[in-house]
Structures are given as structure tokens and as C-alpha cells.
């Protein structure tokens, strides 16, 4: 079980970002991007990058590998591409911004640096 203070720290995009900003190297590994409404073509192949949506709405479509697409509505506080296991990594994921979107592009090495 977690204490309320621990859970509240990760309850919104702004609290997650504020927690990450406590690290002195935050701006070396994390970049804020503002996106216009429309297709996010550069997002279809993701390598070693997490995205955290700060504001706006994105519809994601995961190719599950069997000719099936899984649509996912994403909003503030969501990580569009964050598989728990390597086996869950989709072959592709394409997204479209339904509104103007602000997200943080976070290099995975930020979490593994020593």
C-alpha cells in the first residue's frame, strides 16, 4: 500500500512534471513540445522516448499484429507509449492530435542515468 502523499505526487501531469523537475538534469533529457491539431506522423515509430501529455487530447491507434487496430483516447497525464513488458510493445502506433496538445518528450536515459 502507498501513502496518500505518494499517490498524490503522481496524480496529474503537472505533479509528475514537477517531481521530474526536481532532478538537476531534467532539461537535458526532457523537452516540452506544442503540437497543432492533426496527424502526428513522427510518432508512429518510437525509440527510447516517453511522451507525457500535459494538455490536450490525442487518439492513438495501436497495431496489435493481427490486422486489428486498438483505438485509445489519451489526455493530460497519459503516457501514449509506455508498455509494461517488451511483449506488449506494439508493432506500430499512430496518433492524431484532436486538439492543440502540449506534451513532454522524455528520453528514457533520464530514468537510467547514474
VMD Tcl script that builds the backbone (N, CA, C; Angstrom):
set m [mol new atoms 342]
animate dup $m
set s [atomselect $m all]
$s set {name element resname resid chain x y z} {
  {N N UNK 1 A 0.840 -1.182 0.000}
  {CA C UNK 1 A 0.000 0.000 0.000}
  {C C UNK 1 A 0.885 1.245 0.000}
  {N N UNK 2 A 0.369 2.297 -0.640}
  {CA C UNK 2 A 1.080 3.563 -0.695}
  {C C UNK 2 A 0.381 4.585 0.187}
  {N N UNK 3 A 1.155 5.525 0.698}
  {CA C UNK 3 A 0.586 6.630 1.455}
  {C C UNK 3 A -0.060 7.607 0.471}
  {N N UNK 4 A -1.055 8.363 0.932}
  {CA C UNK 4 A -1.737 9.342 0.078}
  {C C UNK 4 A -0.768 10.333 -0.538}
  {N N UNK 5 A 0.225 10.763 0.229}
  {CA C UNK 5 A 1.186 11.744 -0.267}
  {C C UNK 5 A 1.934 11.187 -1.482}
  {N N UNK 6 A 2.279 9.915 -1.446}
  {CA C UNK 6 A 2.985 9.286 -2.566}
  {C C UNK 6 A 2.097 9.244 -3.795}
  {N N UNK 7 A 0.857 8.821 -3.646}
  {CA C UNK 7 A -0.057 8.728 -4.778}
  {C C UNK 7 A -0.406 10.103 -5.337}
  {N N UNK 8 A -0.595 11.093 -4.467}
  {CA C UNK 8 A -0.917 12.442 -4.929}
  {C C UNK 8 A 0.217 13.027 -5.764}
  {N N UNK 9 A 1.434 12.626 -5.467}
  {CA C UNK 9 A 2.596 13.142 -6.184}
  {C C UNK 9 A 2.546 12.763 -7.668}
  {N N UNK 10 A 1.884 11.676 -8.010}
  {CA C UNK 10 A 1.792 11.207 -9.392}
  {C C UNK 10 A 0.358 11.196 -9.907}
  {N N UNK 11 A -0.502 12.064 -9.361}
  {CA C UNK 11 A -1.919 12.032 -9.717}
  {C C UNK 11 A -2.279 12.900 -10.915}
  {N N UNK 12 A -1.368 13.739 -11.385}
  {CA C UNK 12 A -1.659 14.585 -12.545}
  {C C UNK 12 A -0.381 14.830 -13.331}
  {N N UNK 13 A -0.556 15.277 -14.564}
  {CA C UNK 13 A 0.625 15.567 -15.401}
  {C C UNK 13 A 1.501 16.627 -14.757}
  {N N UNK 14 A 0.894 17.664 -14.205}
  {CA C UNK 14 A 1.701 18.736 -13.612}
  {C C UNK 14 A 2.471 18.262 -12.387}
  {N N UNK 15 A 1.878 17.388 -11.574}
  {CA C UNK 15 A 2.621 16.893 -10.407}
  {C C UNK 15 A 3.742 15.943 -10.819}
  {N N UNK 16 A 3.527 15.162 -11.889}
  {CA C UNK 16 A 4.590 14.290 -12.396}
  {C C UNK 16 A 5.743 15.136 -12.919}
  {N N UNK 17 A 5.429 16.155 -13.727}
  {CA C UNK 17 A 6.460 17.032 -14.277}
  {C C UNK 17 A 7.203 17.743 -13.155}
  {N N UNK 18 A 6.486 18.249 -12.161}
  {CA C UNK 18 A 7.145 18.927 -11.045}
  {C C UNK 18 A 8.081 17.988 -10.295}
  {N N UNK 19 A 7.690 16.733 -10.138}
  {CA C UNK 19 A 8.562 15.750 -9.489}
  {C C UNK 19 A 9.816 15.492 -10.320}
  {N N UNK 20 A 9.640 15.370 -11.641}
  {CA C UNK 20 A 10.789 15.150 -12.520}
  {C C UNK 20 A 11.714 16.361 -12.538}
  {N N UNK 21 A 11.148 17.567 -12.459}
  {CA C UNK 21 A 11.943 18.794 -12.499}
  {C C UNK 21 A 12.853 18.945 -11.286}
  {N N UNK 22 A 12.597 18.182 -10.235}
  {CA C UNK 22 A 13.462 18.233 -9.059}
  {C C UNK 22 A 14.867 17.743 -9.372}
  {N N UNK 23 A 15.005 16.967 -10.440}
  {CA C UNK 23 A 16.315 16.485 -10.869}
  {C C UNK 23 A 17.025 17.595 -11.642}
  {N N UNK 24 A 18.282 17.839 -11.317}
  {CA C UNK 24 A 19.057 18.913 -11.954}
  {C C UNK 24 A 19.230 18.705 -13.457}
  {N N UNK 25 A 19.171 17.472 -13.930}
  {CA C UNK 25 A 19.362 17.171 -15.354}
  {C C UNK 25 A 18.057 17.127 -16.147}
  {N N UNK 26 A 16.958 17.544 -15.542}
  {CA C UNK 26 A 15.654 17.437 -16.189}
  {C C UNK 26 A 15.653 18.009 -17.608}
  {N N UNK 27 A 16.120 19.239 -17.773}
  {CA C UNK 27 A 16.046 19.890 -19.089}
  {C C UNK 27 A 17.068 19.343 -20.084}
  {N N UNK 28 A 17.986 18.540 -19.615}
  {CA C UNK 28 A 18.923 17.876 -20.527}
  {C C UNK 28 A 18.235 16.703 -21.231}
  {N N UNK 29 A 17.283 16.065 -20.562}
  {CA C UNK 29 A 16.625 14.861 -21.073}
  {C C UNK 29 A 15.159 15.059 -21.462}
  {N N UNK 30 A 14.563 16.181 -21.072}
  {CA C UNK 30 A 13.123 16.382 -21.249}
  {C C UNK 30 A 12.855 17.678 -22.006}
  {N N UNK 31 A 12.034 17.591 -23.041}
  {CA C UNK 31 A 11.736 18.748 -23.887}
  {C C UNK 31 A 10.223 18.876 -24.024}
  {N N UNK 32 A 9.728 20.083 -23.790}
  {CA C UNK 32 A 8.302 20.346 -23.966}
  {C C UNK 32 A 8.036 20.672 -25.429}
  {N N UNK 33 A 6.984 20.061 -25.982}
  {CA C UNK 33 A 6.602 20.319 -27.370}
  {C C UNK 33 A 5.136 20.716 -27.422}
  {N N UNK 34 A 4.846 21.702 -28.275}
  {CA C UNK 34 A 3.459 22.122 -28.517}
  {C C UNK 34 A 3.105 21.707 -29.934}
  {N N UNK 35 A 1.988 21.017 -30.076}
  {CA C UNK 35 A 1.589 20.439 -31.361}
  {C C UNK 35 A 0.231 20.962 -31.798}
  {N N UNK 36 A 0.082 21.174 -33.087}
  {CA C UNK 36 A -1.198 21.579 -33.645}
  {C C UNK 36 A -2.097 20.367 -33.825}
  {N N UNK 37 A -3.377 20.623 -33.960}
  {CA C UNK 37 A -4.340 19.567 -34.231}
  {C C UNK 37 A -3.990 18.902 -35.555}
  {N N UNK 38 A -4.096 17.576 -35.607}
  {CA C UNK 38 A -3.832 16.836 -36.830}
  {C C UNK 38 A -2.963 15.617 -36.587}
  {N N UNK 39 A -2.604 14.908 -37.663}
  {CA C UNK 39 A -1.806 13.687 -37.541}
  {C C UNK 39 A -0.423 13.967 -36.945}
  {N N UNK 40 A 0.039 13.045 -36.130}
  {CA C UNK 40 A 1.371 13.137 -35.530}
  {C C UNK 40 A 2.240 12.077 -36.197}
  {N N UNK 41 A 2.641 12.331 -37.427}
  {CA C UNK 41 A 3.369 11.341 -38.224}
  {C C UNK 41 A 4.672 10.895 -37.589}
  {N N UNK 42 A 5.383 11.803 -36.942}
  {CA C UNK 42 A 6.676 11.457 -36.359}
  {C C UNK 42 A 6.538 10.519 -35.166}
  {N N UNK 43 A 5.320 10.283 -34.744}
  {CA C UNK 43 A 5.080 9.488 -33.550}
  {C C UNK 43 A 4.870 8.011 -33.852}
  {N N UNK 44 A 4.823 7.624 -35.127}
  {CA C UNK 44 A 4.482 6.248 -35.461}
  {C C UNK 44 A 5.592 5.260 -35.092}
  {N N UNK 45 A 6.829 5.726 -35.009}
  {CA C UNK 45 A 7.927 4.864 -34.567}
  {C C UNK 45 A 8.586 5.546 -33.382}
  {N N UNK 46 A 8.565 4.884 -32.239}
  {CA C UNK 46 A 9.087 5.483 -31.021}
  {C C UNK 46 A 10.225 4.625 -30.489}
  {N N UNK 47 A 11.388 5.238 -30.308}
  {CA C UNK 47 A 12.534 4.515 -29.763}
  {C C UNK 47 A 13.135 5.299 -28.608}
  {N N UNK 48 A 13.161 4.681 -27.448}
  {CA C UNK 48 A 13.812 5.248 -26.269}
  {C C UNK 48 A 13.275 6.606 -25.862}
  {N N UNK 49 A 11.990 6.847 -26.108}
  {CA C UNK 49 A 11.384 8.118 -25.723}
  {C C UNK 49 A 10.012 7.848 -25.115}
  {N N UNK 50 A 9.751 8.515 -23.988}
  {CA C UNK 50 A 8.415 8.522 -23.398}
  {C C UNK 50 A 7.793 9.867 -23.728}
  {N N UNK 51 A 6.484 9.889 -23.885}
  {CA C UNK 51 A 5.755 11.130 -24.050}
  {C C UNK 51 A 4.762 11.232 -22.907}
  {N N UNK 52 A 4.688 12.400 -22.275}
  {CA C UNK 52 A 3.715 12.655 -21.223}
  {C C UNK 52 A 2.852 13.823 -21.678}
  {N N UNK 53 A 1.564 13.571 -21.843}
  {CA C UNK 53 A 0.651 14.614 -22.292}
  {C C UNK 53 A 0.364 15.553 -21.124}
  {N N UNK 54 A 0.651 16.835 -21.350}
  {CA C UNK 54 A 0.387 17.852 -20.328}
  {C C UNK 54 A -1.006 18.453 -20.513}
  {N N UNK 55 A -1.391 18.695 -21.775}
  {CA C UNK 55 A -2.729 19.217 -22.052}
  {C C UNK 55 A -3.145 18.811 -23.458}
  {N N UNK 56 A -4.462 18.743 -23.665}
  {CA C UNK 56 A -5.000 18.373 -24.963}
  {C C UNK 56 A -5.415 16.914 -25.024}
  {N N UNK 57 A -5.918 16.527 -26.212}
  {CA C UNK 57 A -6.413 15.169 -26.416}
  {C C UNK 57 A -5.794 14.571 -27.678}
  {N N UNK 58 A -5.426 13.304 -27.570}
  {CA C UNK 58 A -4.805 12.562 -28.668}
  {C C UNK 58 A -5.556 11.242 -28.809}
  {N N UNK 59 A -5.797 10.832 -30.037}
  {CA C UNK 59 A -6.334 9.489 -30.272}
  {C C UNK 59 A -5.189 8.655 -30.821}
  {N N UNK 60 A -4.932 7.549 -30.160}
  {CA C UNK 60 A -3.872 6.645 -30.583}
  {C C UNK 60 A -4.475 5.390 -31.174}
  {N N UNK 61 A -3.795 4.807 -32.131}
  {CA C UNK 61 A -4.245 3.571 -32.751}
  {C C UNK 61 A -3.076 2.609 -32.770}
  {N N UNK 62 A -3.177 1.560 -31.976}
  {CA C UNK 62 A -2.118 0.551 -31.903}
  {C C UNK 62 A -2.406 -0.601 -32.840}
  {N N UNK 63 A -1.409 -0.958 -33.628}
  {CA C UNK 63 A -1.493 -2.148 -34.462}
  {C C UNK 63 A -1.140 -3.323 -33.566}
  {N N UNK 64 A -2.085 -4.204 -33.340}
  {CA C UNK 64 A -1.885 -5.315 -32.416}
  {C C UNK 64 A -1.248 -6.529 -33.096}
  {N N UNK 65 A -0.968 -6.440 -34.399}
  {CA C UNK 65 A -0.250 -7.500 -35.075}
  {C C UNK 65 A -1.106 -8.553 -35.736}
  {N N UNK 66 A -2.393 -8.492 -35.576}
  {CA C UNK 66 A -3.288 -9.481 -36.175}
  {C C UNK 66 A -4.259 -8.817 -37.134}
  {N N UNK 67 A -3.848 -7.685 -37.693}
  {CA C UNK 67 A -4.728 -6.933 -38.568}
  {C C UNK 67 A -5.770 -6.148 -37.796}
  {N N UNK 68 A -5.613 -6.083 -36.480}
  {CA C UNK 68 A -6.559 -5.368 -35.634}
  {C C UNK 68 A -5.926 -4.084 -35.120}
  {N N UNK 69 A -6.713 -3.025 -35.065}
  {CA C UNK 69 A -6.292 -1.755 -34.506}
  {C C UNK 69 A -7.007 -1.547 -33.173}
  {N N UNK 70 A -6.287 -1.053 -32.188}
  {CA C UNK 70 A -6.865 -0.761 -30.879}
  {C C UNK 70 A -6.835 0.750 -30.677}
  {N N UNK 71 A -8.001 1.433 -30.788}
  {CA C UNK 71 A -8.015 2.882 -30.583}
  {C C UNK 71 A -7.989 3.216 -29.089}
  {N N UNK 72 A -7.213 4.247 -28.742}
  {CA C UNK 72 A -7.067 4.657 -27.352}
  {C C UNK 72 A -7.171 6.174 -27.286}
  {N N UNK 73 A -8.062 6.707 -26.447}
  {CA C UNK 73 A -8.174 8.141 -26.239}
  {C C UNK 73 A -7.235 8.529 -25.105}
  {N N UNK 74 A -6.345 9.471 -25.375}
  {CA C UNK 74 A -5.332 9.888 -24.413}
  {C C UNK 74 A -5.538 11.346 -24.040}
  {N N UNK 75 A -5.235 11.674 -22.777}
  {CA C UNK 75 A -5.446 13.039 -22.281}
  {C C UNK 75 A -4.348 13.406 -21.286}
  {N N UNK 76 A -4.488 14.550 -20.676}
  {CA C UNK 76 A -3.499 15.039 -19.723}
  {C C UNK 76 A -3.157 13.975 -18.673}
  {N N UNK 77 A -1.854 13.759 -18.489}
  {CA C UNK 77 A -1.384 12.770 -17.515}
  {C C UNK 77 A -1.108 11.407 -18.099}
  {N N UNK 78 A -1.494 11.193 -19.361}
  {CA C UNK 78 A -1.282 9.895 -20.003}
  {C C UNK 78 A 0.084 9.828 -20.684}
  {N N UNK 79 A 0.642 8.635 -20.697}
  {CA C UNK 79 A 1.841 8.319 -21.458}
  {C C UNK 79 A 1.382 7.513 -22.671}
  {N N UNK 80 A 1.374 8.105 -23.880}
  {CA C UNK 80 A 0.857 7.386 -25.039}
  {C C UNK 80 A 1.564 6.074 -25.344}
  {N N UNK 81 A 2.811 5.972 -25.013}
  {CA C UNK 81 A 3.581 4.786 -25.407}
  {C C UNK 81 A 4.418 4.357 -24.219}
  {N N UNK 82 A 3.863 3.487 -23.389}
  {CA C UNK 82 A 4.577 3.050 -22.199}
  {C C UNK 82 A 4.205 1.603 -21.888}
  {N N UNK 83 A 4.763 0.649 -22.647}
  {CA C UNK 83 A 4.435 -0.759 -22.392}
  {C C UNK 83 A 5.063 -1.233 -21.080}
  {N N UNK 84 A 4.357 -2.120 -20.406}
  {CA C UNK 84 A 4.879 -2.690 -19.163}
  {C C UNK 84 A 5.901 -3.788 -19.431}
  {N N UNK 85 A 5.698 -4.506 -20.523}
  {CA C UNK 85 A 6.568 -5.617 -20.884}
  {C C UNK 85 A 6.974 -5.485 -22.342}
  {N N UNK 86 A 8.131 -5.996 -22.698}
  {CA C UNK 86 A 8.602 -5.931 -24.077}
  {C C UNK 86 A 7.601 -6.600 -25.014}
  {N N UNK 87 A 6.918 -7.634 -24.530}
  {CA C UNK 87 A 5.930 -8.344 -25.351}
  {C C UNK 87 A 4.724 -7.461 -25.677}
  {N N UNK 88 A 4.489 -6.417 -24.866}
  {CA C UNK 88 A 3.361 -5.526 -25.099}
  {C C UNK 88 A 3.691 -4.420 -26.089}
  {N N UNK 89 A 4.938 -4.329 -26.517}
  {CA C UNK 89 A 5.329 -3.269 -27.430}
  {C C UNK 89 A 4.619 -3.476 -28.762}
  {N N UNK 90 A 3.809 -2.501 -29.174}
  {CA C UNK 90 A 3.086 -2.667 -30.438}
  {C C UNK 90 A 4.024 -2.553 -31.633}
  {N N UNK 91 A 3.643 -3.181 -32.733}
  {CA C UNK 91 A 4.438 -3.072 -33.957}
  {C C UNK 91 A 4.470 -1.623 -34.424}
  {N N UNK 92 A 3.382 -0.933 -34.269}
  {CA C UNK 92 A 3.342 0.482 -34.618}
  {C C UNK 92 A 2.239 1.153 -33.817}
  {N N UNK 93 A 2.378 2.456 -33.669}
  {CA C UNK 93 A 1.343 3.235 -33.012}
  {C C UNK 93 A 1.297 4.592 -33.697}
  {N N UNK 94 A 0.155 4.905 -34.238}
  {CA C UNK 94 A -0.011 6.185 -34.898}
  {C C UNK 94 A -0.994 7.009 -34.089}
  {N N UNK 95 A -0.721 8.307 -34.018}
  {CA C UNK 95 A -1.564 9.183 -33.212}
  {C C UNK 95 A -2.002 10.400 -33.999}
  {N N UNK 96 A -3.123 10.944 -33.549}
  {CA C UNK 96 A -3.625 12.185 -34.120}
  {C C UNK 96 A -4.036 13.091 -32.969}
  {N N UNK 97 A -3.579 14.332 -33.014}
  {CA C UNK 97 A -3.974 15.317 -32.013}
  {C C UNK 97 A -5.391 15.784 -32.338}
  {N N UNK 98 A -6.313 15.585 -31.416}
  {CA C UNK 98 A -7.693 16.010 -31.618}
  {C C UNK 98 A -7.858 17.492 -31.306}
  {N N UNK 99 A -6.948 18.022 -30.505}
  {CA C UNK 99 A -6.909 19.436 -30.139}
  {C C UNK 99 A -5.445 19.871 -30.190}
  {N N UNK 100 A -5.182 21.126 -29.871}
  {CA C UNK 100 A -3.785 21.514 -29.673}
  {C C UNK 100 A -3.283 20.748 -28.458}
  {N N UNK 101 A -2.059 20.245 -28.543}
  {CA C UNK 101 A -1.514 19.379 -27.495}
  {C C UNK 101 A -0.169 19.925 -27.019}
  {N N UNK 102 A 0.036 19.863 -25.727}
  {CA C UNK 102 A 1.344 20.128 -25.143}
  {C C UNK 102 A 1.769 18.838 -24.470}
  {N N UNK 103 A 2.948 18.349 -24.847}
  {CA C UNK 103 A 3.462 17.141 -24.195}
  {C C UNK 103 A 4.935 17.293 -23.937}
  {N N UNK 104 A 5.449 16.428 -23.084}
  {CA C UNK 104 A 6.873 16.387 -22.766}
  {C C UNK 104 A 7.472 15.155 -23.426}
  {N N UNK 105 A 8.539 15.352 -24.154}
  {CA C UNK 105 A 9.302 14.259 -24.763}
  {C C UNK 105 A 10.434 13.955 -23.786}
  {N N UNK 106 A 10.427 12.753 -23.219}
  {CA C UNK 106 A 11.366 12.381 -22.158}
  {C C UNK 106 A 12.242 11.229 -22.642}
  {N N UNK 107 A 13.522 11.465 -22.711}
  {CA C UNK 107 A 14.488 10.437 -23.110}
  {C C UNK 107 A 14.551 9.391 -22.000}
  {N N UNK 108 A 14.436 8.111 -22.356}
  {CA C UNK 108 A 14.434 7.048 -21.345}
  {C C UNK 108 A 15.724 7.009 -20.530}
  {N N UNK 109 A 16.805 7.513 -21.083}
  {CA C UNK 109 A 18.068 7.502 -20.329}
  {C C UNK 109 A 17.993 8.421 -19.102}
  {N N UNK 110 A 17.016 9.320 -19.066}
  {CA C UNK 110 A 16.791 10.156 -17.879}
  {C C UNK 110 A 16.520 9.293 -16.654}
  {N N UNK 111 A 15.814 8.166 -16.856}
  {CA C UNK 111 A 15.467 7.290 -15.745}
  {C C UNK 111 A 16.544 6.278 -15.414}
  {N N UNK 112 A 17.492 6.078 -16.316}
  {CA C UNK 112 A 18.523 5.066 -16.063}
  {C C UNK 112 A 19.902 5.662 -15.812}
  {N N UNK 113 A 19.987 7.005 -15.778}
  {CA C UNK 113 A 21.302 7.630 -15.552}
  {C C UNK 113 A 21.770 7.346 -14.132}
  {N N UNK 114 A 23.068 7.378 -13.949}
  {CA C UNK 114 A 23.606 7.069 -12.625}
  {C C UNK 114 A 24.122 8.306 -11.951}
}
mol reanalyze $m
mol bondsrecalc $m
mol representation Tube
mol addrep $m
